[in-house]
């Protein structure tokens, strides 16, 4: 089974990886991984930086990236 590595833009790289059946399973896992980070650290999007999840294969070739960014609309400026 192929091994995939999941890393967030604000964290150290994944050194152990996760065995998954295929790229589709890796995409699903990446969304769950991003959701866990958002649940644990919801302010990660509000510091003005883009937040990304990078997924690589066993040879550490980049397969895909999930990018997230939050932007306040004018009505949301200055609200807490």
Residue pairs with C-beta under 8 A, 6 or more apart in sequence:
1 19
1 20
1 21
2 19
2 20
2 21
2 22
2 26
2 57
2 58
3 17
3 18
3 19
3 20
3 57
3 58
4 17
4 18
4 19
4 20
4 26
4 29
4 55
4 56
4 57
4 58
4 63
5 13
5 14
5 15
5 17
5 18
5 55
5 56
5 57
5 60
6 14
6 17
6 18
6 29
6 30
6 33
6 53
6 54
6 55
7 13
7 14
7 53
7 54
7 56
8 33
8 34
8 37
8 51
8 52
8 53
8 54
9 49
9 50
9 51
9 52
9 53
9 54
10 44
10 49
10 51
17 58
18 29
20 26
20 29
23 63
26 55
26 63
27 55
27 64
30 53
30 55
30 64
30 66
31 66
33 53
34 53
34 66
34 68
37 44
37 51
37 53
38 44
38 45
38 68
44 51
45 51
45 68
45 69
45 70
46 70
50 67
50 68
50 69
51 67
51 68
51 69
52 65
52 66
52 67
52 68
53 65
53 66
54 62
54 65
55 62
55 63
55 64
55 65
55 66
56 62
56 63
57 63
72 79
